[in-house]
Amino acid sequence: MGEELQRLREDLAAIGCSRGEIADAQRLFEAGSFDELARHLRKCRCDLMEQMHECGKRIDRVDYLIRQTKQIAK
C-alpha cells in the first residue's frame, strides 16, 4: 500500500494538484475511504476542466487579437 500511496501522491503532484489536495487524498487513501477519494479525484478533475476552459477562452481571445491585427495591417 505504501507504493500505491506514493504513486498517487506523485501523480497528483504531476497534474498540478495543490499540497492541500494531495494531503486530503492521502488522508482518504490511508483511511480506506476509497469512495470519498474517488469523489475528491472527480473534484480535482472538474477543477482541471475549468482551468482548461479558461485557457481555451484566453486562446480564443489571442486568436481574435491576431485577426484584428491582420485587419489593421491591410
Secondary structure in CASP SS format (residue, H / E / C, confidence):
PFRMAT SS
TARGET T0000
AUTHOR 0000-0000-0000
METHOD secondary structure of the structure
MODEL  1
M C 1.00
G H 1.00
E H 1.00
E H 1.00
L H 1.00
Q H 1.00
R H 1.00
L H 1.00
R H 1.00
E H 1.00
D H 1.00
L H 1.00
A H 1.00
A H 1.00
I C 1.00
G C 1.00
C C 1.00
S C 1.00
R H 1.00
G H 1.00
E H 1.00
I H 1.00
A H 1.00
D H 1.00
A H 1.00
Q H 1.00
R H 1.00
L H 1.00
F H 1.00
E H 1.00
A H 1.00
G C 1.00
S C 1.00
F H 1.00
D H 1.00
E H 1.00
L H 1.00
A H 1.00
R H 1.00
H H 1.00
L H 1.00
R H 1.00
K H 1.00
C H 1.00
R H 1.00
C H 1.00
D H 1.00
L H 1.00
M H 1.00
E H 1.00
Q H 1.00
M H 1.00
H H 1.00
E H 1.00
C H 1.00
G H 1.00
K H 1.00
R H 1.00
I H 1.00
D H 1.00
R H 1.00
V H 1.00
D H 1.00
Y H 1.00
L H 1.00
I H 1.00
R H 1.00
Q H 1.00
T H 1.00
K H 1.00
Q H 1.00
I H 1.00
A H 1.00
K C 1.00
END
